[in-house]
Amino acid sequence: MAKVINVRVSDDIVKRLDNLSAKTRRPKSFYIKDMLDKYLGDYEDAYLALERLSDKNAKYYSTDEVEKILEL
């Protein structure tokens, strides 16, 4: 089931979305959903990477070590 969310954006973004919407005859919501679909995963991956970098027990490998482990 789809949910409705409200988001506050700058006047500039609204203007740009209005222009794009008018030129393409697609609703602004189409582009907002498309951008979320395309980029939300990137944000999730970035935050996961930051969490892992903050892990005090994490072990880091050099390129040479990785190549040796993988027998490259």
Sine and cosine of phi, psi and omega as CSV:
sin_phi,cos_phi,sin_psi,cos_psi,sin_omega,cos_omega
0.00,0.00,0.71,-0.70,0.01,-1.00
-0.98,0.20,0.55,-0.83,0.04,-1.00
-0.89,-0.45,0.44,-0.90,0.07,-1.00
-0.98,-0.19,0.74,-0.67,0.10,-1.00
-0.81,-0.58,0.46,-0.89,0.06,-1.00
-0.94,-0.33,0.65,-0.76,0.02,-1.00
-0.64,-0.77,0.65,-0.76,0.00,-1.00
-0.99,-0.16,0.82,-0.57,0.01,-1.00
-0.80,-0.61,0.29,-0.96,-0.03,-1.00
-0.93,0.35,0.34,-0.94,0.04,-1.00
-0.86,0.51,-0.58,0.81,0.00,-1.00
-0.89,0.45,-0.69,0.73,0.01,-1.00
-0.91,0.41,-0.66,0.75,0.03,-1.00
-0.88,0.48,-0.68,0.73,0.01,-1.00
-0.89,0.46,-0.70,0.71,0.01,-1.00
-0.91,0.43,-0.67,0.74,0.05,-1.00
-0.90,0.43,-0.64,0.77,0.05,-1.00
-0.87,0.50,-0.71,0.70,0.00,-1.00
-0.90,0.45,-0.72,0.69,0.00,-1.00
-0.89,0.45,-0.67,0.74,0.01,-1.00
-0.88,0.47,-0.69,0.73,0.00,-1.00
-0.92,0.40,-0.66,0.75,-0.02,-1.00
-0.92,0.39,-0.57,0.82,-0.11,-0.99
-0.97,-0.24,-0.13,0.99,-0.04,-1.00
0.85,0.52,0.58,0.81,0.09,-1.00
-0.88,-0.47,0.50,-0.87,0.01,-1.00
-0.95,0.32,0.43,-0.90,0.04,-1.00
-0.85,0.53,-0.59,0.81,-0.01,-1.00
-0.87,0.49,-0.52,0.86,0.04,-1.00
-0.86,0.51,-0.73,0.68,-0.04,-1.00
-0.95,0.31,-0.59,0.81,0.02,-1.00
-0.91,0.42,-0.71,0.71,0.03,-1.00
-0.90,0.44,-0.65,0.76,0.01,-1.00
-0.89,0.46,-0.69,0.73,0.01,-1.00
-0.91,0.42,-0.65,0.76,0.04,-1.00
-0.89,0.45,-0.68,0.73,0.03,-1.00
-0.87,0.49,-0.65,0.76,-0.08,-1.00
-0.97,0.23,-0.58,0.81,-0.19,-0.98
-0.93,-0.37,-0.23,0.97,-0.03,-1.00
-0.88,0.47,-0.64,0.77,0.04,-1.00
-0.87,0.49,-0.61,0.79,0.04,-1.00
-0.89,0.45,-0.67,0.74,0.03,-1.00
-0.91,0.42,-0.66,0.75,0.03,-1.00
-0.88,0.47,-0.69,0.72,0.03,-1.00
-0.89,0.46,-0.66,0.75,-0.01,-1.00
-0.90,0.44,-0.69,0.73,0.01,-1.00
-0.94,0.35,-0.56,0.83,0.09,-1.00
-0.90,0.44,-0.68,0.73,0.04,-1.00
-0.88,0.47,-0.67,0.74,0.03,-1.00
-0.90,0.44,-0.64,0.77,0.05,-1.00
-0.88,0.48,-0.68,0.73,-0.01,-1.00
-0.93,0.37,-0.59,0.81,0.04,-1.00
-0.92,0.39,-0.46,0.89,-0.01,-1.00
-0.99,0.12,-0.15,0.99,-0.01,-1.00
-0.93,0.36,0.87,-0.49,-0.04,-1.00
-0.93,0.37,-0.38,0.92,-0.02,-1.00
-1.00,-0.09,0.08,1.00,-0.04,-1.00
-0.93,0.36,0.57,-0.82,0.07,-1.00
-0.94,-0.34,0.73,-0.69,-0.02,-1.00
-0.94,-0.35,0.62,-0.78,-0.03,-1.00
-0.88,-0.47,0.57,-0.82,0.12,-0.99
-0.99,0.15,0.21,-0.98,0.04,-1.00
-0.86,0.50,-0.68,0.73,0.01,-1.00
-0.87,0.49,-0.67,0.74,0.01,-1.00
-0.90,0.44,-0.67,0.74,0.01,-1.00
-0.90,0.43,-0.70,0.72,0.02,-1.00
-0.88,0.48,-0.63,0.78,0.02,-1.00
-0.92,0.39,-0.70,0.71,0.02,-1.00
-0.87,0.49,-0.67,0.74,-0.05,-1.00
-1.00,0.06,0.00,1.00,-0.01,-1.00
0.82,0.57,0.77,0.64,0.02,-1.00
-0.99,-0.12,0.00,0.00,0.00,0.00
